[in-house]
Every structure is written in C-alpha cells, then in structure tokens.
Amino acid sequence: MRHLLFFLMILSSSFISFAQQFDRVKMDSLFRLIEEHEQGMGSVSLYQNGEEVYHRAFGFADAENNIRATEKTRYRIGSISKTFTATLIMQLVEEGKLSLDTPLYSFFPELPNADKITIKHLLRHRSGLYNFTNKPDYRNWMDQPKTQEELLNIFLENGAEFEPGEKFAYSNTNYVLLSFIAEKVANKPFADILQSQITEPLQLKHTYFGKKIDSNKEEALSYYKIEKWEVATETDMSIPMGAGGIVSTPADLNTFLVHLLSGKLVSQSSLEQMTTLIDGYGLGLIQMPFYEKKSYGHNGRIDEFYAMSGYFPEEKFSIAYISNGIGMPVNDIMIAALSIYFGKEYDFPEFKPALTLSPELLDQYLGTYGNDSFPLKVTISREENTLIGQATGQASFRLEAIEENVFQFQQAGLELEFLPEEKVMMLRQAGTVHHLKRE
C-alpha cells in the first residue's frame, strides 16, 4: 500500500530481437538463485502480444504448513490496487455518474477542504489530505476491522497538510475515499463493483477484493526474514479498501494492464488522462523506464507483500512480479528479469550470508537518532538478534548486518553505519550521507 519508487536503468541503447527467443535457461537460473539463497519468494509472469510467454512461482505460500507457491497462488498487491480503482472511477465518469471536477463535498462535506478537493485531486494525490498510514500509531490497529465511519473520523482528525492542487503528496487517504465514493455512486460494495466492471469482463479468475488470508484457498501469507521466514502482521482489508485491498496473480495483473493500456477498459480520452503525468503521477498510473523504453503501471506494498507491474505499449510487452517474502529488492529483480528478456548484459548477484551478532553487541546501537537538518527521527530497537529501524511516521524495517557496525535495508537501498563510542549513526541512501546523533 505504501508508495515505492521504481528506479530502473535509463540508458540509450538499442534492443536486440526478443519476443519468445529470450534466454529461458538464464531466466530460470535467476529465480532459482534467488530461491536457493532465500532472497525472495513470489511469482513472476511475462506477457508478449497479450499471451503469457514465461511464468515462475517459487518459495512458499504458507511456509509453516509447507504449502509451495504455484502459478495459481494469489497475493495481496498493495498499491497496484490504485490502478484498478482509478479505472473504475474513470468508467463512472464516462457513464456520466461522476465528473473529475466533482467536489469531495458532494460525498463527505465534513472532511477538510471538501469544497475545494475534486475527484481529480484525489486521483492525482494532490488533495493535501494527510496520509493516514503514516500515523505513528497505525501499526497498532492496522490488523483490526474499521468501519467507513471510523476511517472518516481518522481522516477528519488528521486534517490537511496543504491546499488542494498545490503539490503532489502520495496519500492512501485519497484512494480509500475514491473507493467509498465509487460505492456511493454505484450503490454497491467496492468488491462487487470490481467484479462486475473489471474481473468478470476480463475473466480474471484470481483477482478480487481481499479478506482474511486463507492459505488453503491458494492465498499466500507474507513473510519477513530473520534466521528463517517469519509470518508478518496481516492488515485487515477494511482499512486499505481501493488503496491497497485487492488480491491477484501476476498473470491476471498482466491481462488487466494489457486491456487497460490498449484502451479496452476505458476510452482513449480517459486513457490519455490516466497516462498524463504531473509530478511523476497520472491517474492511478506511473511511468517506469527501462533503458530508452517506457512502461506504465504501478507498484505496491502491504504487510510484507511487494509488487510491481508494467506494460510497454510499443513492445506490447508486460511484466508483473509479486513477492510475499523479500531479500533481494523487487526493483533489482525486475531489472534482472527485463535485462534477460530483452537480451541486455546481466551478471547474477553474489549473495553473501548475513552476519549473526549477539544481543549484547546490538544493544550498543539502540536509541533514537536525528539532527536539526534531517526531517525524521530514526529509532533503532532490537528483536532477539535483529535490529529494527523506524523513521518518524513510517513502517518499521528489519536491518541485516553486513559488518559488525554496518547494517542494510536492501529494499530501500539504505545503509546504516554506527559509531557507538561517538553516539553517531551514518545513514547512507541514494548517494547521500547523513550524520545522525543519538539522543
């Protein structure tokens, strides 16, 4: 559900012939390597000209009960749900039941700036409404059912951070509200709208609005890795709604994107609006480059599910990957799979075993770090032999030791180096270094 940046390599180079002549052995070797080193679990699907040309599922849908993942395993897709929700909203607009200029006031007049926030502002993340999943206490109640009234009260309490249209700020609040609006306009639950407008027409048999996970019904649990795969907390799907509540498979995601980006779910005019980017975001879509080629899609995270999907219109190619357990970053896996498919040079990563450090050694790093120029406080805690990091208003993350004083969070390209005698933590990310002092 949380927004993840999708940085793929942007270089100028020509593509060699691909389609179904890609190196399948190398593609298999990639995912076998990831599985053997426990660097991920999940499922990937590649489509060319609307047909699946490659699929691989690996790891477990339910590790405790030894249920392996298969191509039918369904995963929570997090914020890729937003593309479905935006599509439903555009269909309602085309039916004349909504307008992109319809004010939020028409549905929820009690919310901040409701008379100035429009449907378009919500779709483009320009409403100014606070992202409720950033609340410091969010993880305390994310697994508990919430009614629409309870969520609206949370949104009201959180208020607005800026005037509508002033700037882009990713907020799950926007798409939860859009799903509530769709329910009011269509006069039926979001799950039923999704089914009647998208999944039934496209025969997406493995895509639906999620409920409590049942691994006996080919649904995957999500996991984080300590010494072994540990099951993660499960968000109650009444909370993310159309912002992150959909379950699917990579193959179904590809089918959906192929039809959407081919103009078969919305009109060409609506599609042009959806793919017009302002501050990097369209209407439920982002652009994801690979070398000089460009795809449209989305990414997502909910619990420990990570997902990415994109459709390359010129190549008529689409790729979707959903993970329910991560070590190697999803972005790196997507780069690897695309490189192999398009015949680009690619060397397999070398996975080094993580260090196991004693609790006594780890305790010297615990505390809250910050400085006057850094916008967040970073709190370091410990669970057994693992350090846990958490920045202000964000989800916690597990740190992997790569040296005695150096730890990483691969998914975000984050490295932390501790200087315990100086009570300093050096935070490195995206080529920048911040020196944070322990309070």
C-alpha positions in Angstrom: 0.0 0.0 0.0 2.9 2.3 0.6 4.3 4.1 -2.4 7.6 2.7 -3.6 9.9 4.5 -6.0 10.6 2.4 -9.2 14.1 3.3 -10.5 15.0 1.2 -13.5 18.1 1.9 -15.5 17.7 4.7 -18.1 20.3 4.4 -20.8 20.3 4.8 -24.5 20.9 1.6 -26.3 19.2 -0.4 -29.0 17.3 -3.6 -28.2 18.0 -6.9 -29.9 15.3 -9.1 -31.1 13.3 -10.6 -28.3 9.8 -11.9 -28.0 9.8 -15.6 -27.3 13.5 -16.1 -28.2 14.8 -14.8 -24.8 17.1 -16.9 -22.7 14.7 -19.1 -20.7 17.5 -21.0 -19.1 19.1 -17.8 -17.7 15.7 -16.6 -16.5 15.1 -19.9 -14.7 18.6 -19.7 -13.2 17.9 -16.2 -11.9 14.8 -17.2 -9.9 16.5 -20.5 -8.8 19.4 -18.5 -7.4 17.0 -16.1 -5.5 15.1 -19.1 -4.1 18.2 -21.1 -3.1 19.7 -18.2 -1.2 16.4 -17.3 0.4 16.5 -13.9 -1.2 12.8 -13.9 -2.1 9.5 -15.8 -2.5 6.9 -15.0 -5.0 5.7 -15.3 -8.6 6.5 -13.6 -11.9 4.7 -13.5 -15.3 5.8 -12.1 -18.7 3.3 -11.4 -21.5 4.1 -10.7 -25.1 1.3 -9.7 -27.5 -1.3 -10.5 -24.8 -0.1 -14.0 -24.3 2.0 -15.4 -21.4 5.5 -16.4 -22.5 7.0 -17.1 -19.1 5.9 -17.8 -15.6 7.7 -18.9 -12.5 6.4 -19.3 -8.9 8.9 -20.0 -6.1 9.0 -20.3 -2.4 6.1 -20.8 -0.1 2.5 -19.6 0.0 2.4 -20.9 3.6 5.9 -21.8 5.0 4.6 -23.2 8.3 2.4 -25.7 6.6 4.9 -26.4 3.8 2.5 -25.1 1.0 4.5 -24.2 -2.0 3.6 -21.3 -4.3 2.2 -22.2 -7.7 1.1 -20.1 -10.7 -2.4 -20.1 -9.1 -1.3 -18.6 -5.8 -2.9 -15.3 -5.1 -1.1 -12.4 -3.4 -2.0 -9.1 -2.0 -0.9 -6.5 -4.5 -0.9 -3.3 -2.3 -1.0 0.0 -4.2 -1.4 -1.7 -7.6 -5.0 -1.7 -6.4 -5.0 2.1 -7.1 -4.8 1.4 -10.8 -7.9 -0.7 -10.6 -9.7 1.9 -8.5 -8.7 4.7 -10.9 -10.1 2.6 -13.8 -13.4 2.2 -12.0 -13.6 5.9 -11.3 -12.9 6.7 -15.0 -15.6 4.3 -16.0 -18.1 6.1 -13.8 -17.0 9.4 -15.3 -17.6 8.0 -18.8 -21.1 6.9 -17.7 -21.9 10.4 -16.6 -22.2 9.4 -12.9 -19.2 11.4 -11.9 -17.0 14.2 -13.1 -13.3 14.7 -12.5 -14.3 18.2 -11.2 -16.9 16.8 -8.7 -16.0 18.1 -5.3 -15.4 15.9 -2.3 -18.1 18.0 -0.6 -20.8 16.1 -2.6 -20.0 13.0 -0.7 -18.1 13.8 2.5 -18.7 17.5 3.4 -17.3 17.1 6.8 -13.7 16.5 5.6 -11.1 19.3 5.4 -11.2 21.4 2.2 -14.1 19.2 0.9 -15.5 22.1 -1.1 -12.1 22.6 -2.9 -10.9 19.0 -3.3 -12.0 17.3 -6.5 -12.1 13.8 -7.8 -9.1 14.6 -10.0 -7.2 15.9 -6.9 -7.8 12.5 -5.2 -6.7 10.5 -8.3 -3.5 12.6 -8.7 -2.6 12.7 -5.0 -2.9 16.4 -4.9 -5.7 16.7 -2.3 -3.5 17.7 0.6 -5.2 15.2 2.9 -2.8 13.6 5.3 -1.7 10.0 4.5 -3.4 8.1 7.3 -1.0 5.1 7.1 1.8 7.5 8.2 0.1 7.9 11.6 2.6 6.9 14.3 0.0 4.5 15.9 -1.1 3.0 12.5 0.6 -0.3 13.1 -1.2 -0.7 16.4 -4.6 -1.0 14.7 -3.9 -2.0 11.1 -5.0 -5.6 11.7 -8.3 -4.6 13.3 -11.5 -4.0 11.2 -12.6 -0.4 10.7 -16.0 0.9 9.5 -16.3 3.6 6.9 -17.3 6.0 9.7 -14.3 5.1 11.8 -11.9 5.7 8.9 -13.6 9.0 8.1 -13.2 10.1 11.7 -9.5 9.3 11.4 -9.2 11.3 8.2 -11.0 14.2 9.8 -8.7 14.1 12.8 -5.6 14.0 10.6 -6.7 17.1 8.7 -5.0 18.6 5.6 -1.3 19.4 5.1 -1.6 21.8 2.2 -4.2 23.4 -0.2 -5.7 21.2 -2.9 -3.7 21.2 -6.1 -0.7 22.9 -4.5 1.6 20.0 -4.9 1.9 16.2 -5.2 2.0 14.1 -2.0 1.2 10.4 -2.1 -1.6 9.6 0.3 -3.5 6.4 0.7 -6.4 8.5 2.1 -7.1 9.7 -1.4 -7.8 6.2 -2.8 -9.7 5.0 0.2 -12.0 7.9 -0.3 -12.3 7.1 -4.0 -13.4 3.6 -3.2 -16.0 5.0 -0.8 -17.2 7.4 -3.5 -17.5 4.6 -6.0 -19.6 2.6 -3.6 -22.0 5.6 -3.1 -22.3 6.3 -6.8 -22.7 2.6 -7.9 -24.8 1.8 -4.8 -23.0 -1.5 -4.1 -19.8 -2.6 -2.3 -16.4 -2.0 -3.8 -15.8 -5.7 -4.1 -18.9 -6.0 -6.3 -18.0 -3.0 -8.5 -14.6 -4.5 -9.1 -16.1 -7.8 -10.0 -18.8 -6.5 -12.4 -16.7 -3.8 -14.1 -13.3 -5.5 -14.4 -12.7 -9.0 -13.2 -15.8 -10.7 -14.8 -15.4 -9.0 -18.2 -11.7 -9.8 -18.4 -12.2 -13.3 -16.8 -9.7 -12.5 -14.1 -10.5 -15.6 -12.0 -7.8 -15.0 -9.4 -8.4 -11.2 -8.8 -10.8 -9.9 -6.1 -11.1 -7.7 -3.1 -9.3 -9.5 -0.3 -10.5 -10.8 3.0 -8.6 -12.7 5.8 -5.9 -14.8 4.1 -6.6 -18.5 3.8 -3.7 -20.5 2.5 -5.9 -23.5 1.9 -7.6 -21.4 -0.8 -4.4 -20.8 -2.7 -3.7 -17.5 -0.9 -0.2 -16.5 0.2 0.8 -15.2 3.6 3.6 -12.7 3.7 6.9 -13.1 5.5 10.0 -11.3 6.7 13.3 -13.0 7.2 15.3 -13.3 10.4 17.0 -16.6 10.7 14.0 -18.2 8.9 10.9 -16.9 7.2 8.5 -15.4 9.9 4.9 -14.6 9.1 4.1 -10.9 9.0 1.2 -9.0 10.6 -1.9 -9.1 8.3 -3.7 -5.9 7.6 -7.5 -6.0 7.8 -8.7 -5.3 4.3 -11.5 -3.0 5.6 -8.7 -0.4 6.0 -6.9 -0.1 2.6 -10.0 -0.5 0.5 -9.3 0.6 -3.0 -5.9 2.0 -2.0 -4.5 -1.5 -1.4 -7.1 -4.2 -0.8 -7.0 -6.2 -4.0 -5.6 -9.8 -4.3 -4.3 -11.1 -7.6 -1.7 -13.1 -9.5 1.0 -11.8 -11.9 -0.8 -13.3 -14.9 -4.0 -11.5 -14.0 -2.2 -8.2 -13.5 -0.7 -8.6 -17.0 -4.1 -9.3 -18.5 -5.5 -6.3 -16.7 -2.7 -3.9 -17.9 -2.8 -5.2 -21.4 -6.5 -4.4 -21.7 -6.3 -1.1 -19.9 -3.4 0.3 -21.8 -4.9 -1.0 -25.1 -8.0 1.1 -24.5 -10.3 -1.8 -23.9 -11.5 -0.8 -20.3 -11.8 3.0 -20.8 -12.0 5.3 -23.7 -8.9 6.7 -25.5 -9.6 10.1 -24.0 -9.7 8.6 -20.5 -6.6 6.6 -21.1 -4.7 9.7 -22.2 -5.7 11.4 -19.0 -4.6 8.4 -16.9 -1.2 8.3 -18.6 -0.6 12.1 -18.5 1.9 12.5 -15.7 2.1 15.5 -13.4 5.0 15.3 -10.8 5.5 11.7 -12.0 2.0 10.5 -11.4 -1.0 10.1 -13.7 -4.5 8.9 -12.7 -3.6 5.7 -10.9 -0.5 5.1 -13.1 3.2 5.9 -13.0 5.7 5.6 -15.8 8.5 3.0 -15.3 11.5 3.2 -17.7 13.9 0.5 -18.7 16.8 1.9 -20.8 15.1 4.0 -23.5 11.8 2.1 -23.3 8.9 3.1 -21.1 6.1 1.2 -19.4 3.1 2.3 -17.5 1.9 0.6 -14.4 2.2 0.8 -10.6 4.0 -0.8 -7.6 2.8 -1.6 -4.2 3.5 -2.8 -0.7 1.2 -4.1 2.0 2.4 -6.0 5.0 5.4 -7.9 3.6 3.9 -8.2 0.1 5.8 -6.3 -2.6 4.5 -6.0 -6.2 5.4 -4.3 -9.4 3.7 -4.4 -12.8 4.2 -2.5 -16.0 3.1 -2.6 -19.7 5.4 -1.4 -22.5 3.0 -0.2 -25.2 5.5 0.0 -28.1 6.8 -3.5 -27.4 3.3 -4.9 -26.5 5.1 -6.5 -23.5 4.1 -6.6 -19.9 5.7 -7.9 -16.7 4.3 -8.4 -13.2 6.1 -9.7 -10.1 4.6 -10.2 -6.7 6.6 -11.2 -3.7 5.5 -12.4 -0.3 9.0 -12.6 1.2 11.9 -10.3 0.2 15.6 -10.2 0.5 16.8 -9.0 -2.9 15.0 -5.8 -3.7 12.0 -6.1 -6.0 13.4 -3.3 -8.2 16.6 -5.3 -8.7 14.7 -8.4 -9.5 12.7 -6.5 -12.1 15.8 -5.1 -13.7 17.3 -8.6 -13.8 14.2 -10.1 -15.5 13.9 -7.3 -18.0 17.6 -7.5 -18.8 17.4 -11.2 -19.5 14.2 -10.9 -21.5 15.5 -8.0 -23.7 18.9 -9.6 -24.2 20.8 -7.0 -22.2 24.1 -7.9 -20.4 23.4 -9.0 -16.9 25.6 -10.7 -14.3 23.9 -12.6 -11.5 24.3 -11.1 -8.0 26.6 -12.7 -5.4 24.7 -13.3 -2.2 26.8 -13.2 1.0 25.5 -14.8 4.2 24.3 -12.2 6.8 26.2 -11.9 10.0 24.6 -13.0 13.2 25.5 -10.7 16.1 24.9 -11.1 19.8 22.1 -9.2 21.5 24.8 -7.7 23.8 26.7 -6.2 20.8 23.5 -5.0 19.2 22.3 -3.2 22.3 25.1 -0.6 21.9 23.3 0.7 18.8 19.8 1.2 20.3 18.3 4.6 20.6 16.8 7.5 18.6 18.9 9.4 16.2 18.5 12.7 14.4 19.8 16.1 13.7 18.4 19.6 13.0 18.8 19.3 9.2 17.3 15.8 8.9 13.5 15.8 8.7 13.0 12.5 10.5 13.9 10.8 13.7 15.2 7.2 13.3 14.6 4.9 16.2 16.7 1.7 16.5 15.3 -1.2 18.6 16.0 -4.9 18.8 14.1 -8.1 18.4 16.3 -11.0 19.5 19.3 -11.0 17.2 17.9 -8.4 14.7 18.0 -4.6 14.7 14.7 -2.9 13.8 14.7 0.6 12.4 11.7 3.0 12.2 11.6 6.6 10.9 9.0 9.1 12.2 5.6 8.2 10.8 6.8 5.2 8.7 6.7 1.5 8.9 9.4 -0.4 10.8 12.1 -2.3 8.8 14.5 -5.1 9.7 18.2 -4.5 9.3 20.7 -7.0 8.1 24.2 -7.0 9.4 26.9 -6.9 6.7 29.7 -5.9 9.1 29.9 -5.5 12.8 28.9 -1.9 12.8 27.2 -1.7 9.3 23.7 -2.7 8.5 21.5 -2.5 5.5 17.8 -2.5 4.4 18.1 -3.7 0.9 14.6 -2.9 -0.3 15.2 0.8 0.2 18.9 0.9 -0.7 19.6 2.0 2.9 22.8 1.5 4.8 23.4 2.4 8.4 26.8 2.6 10.0 27.1 3.0 13.7 29.9 4.7 15.6 28.8 3.7 19.1 31.6 5.5 21.0 30.7 8.8 19.3 26.9 8.0 19.6 26.6 8.6 15.9 24.8 6.8 13.1 25.7 7.5 9.5 22.7 7.0 7.2 23.5 6.4 3.5 20.9 6.3 0.8 20.8 7.3 -2.9 24.3 8.7 -2.8 23.7 10.9 0.2 25.2 10.6 3.8 23.5 12.0 6.9 25.3 12.0 10.3 22.7 11.5 13.0 23.4 11.9 16.7 21.8 9.6 19.3 19.6 11.5 21.7 
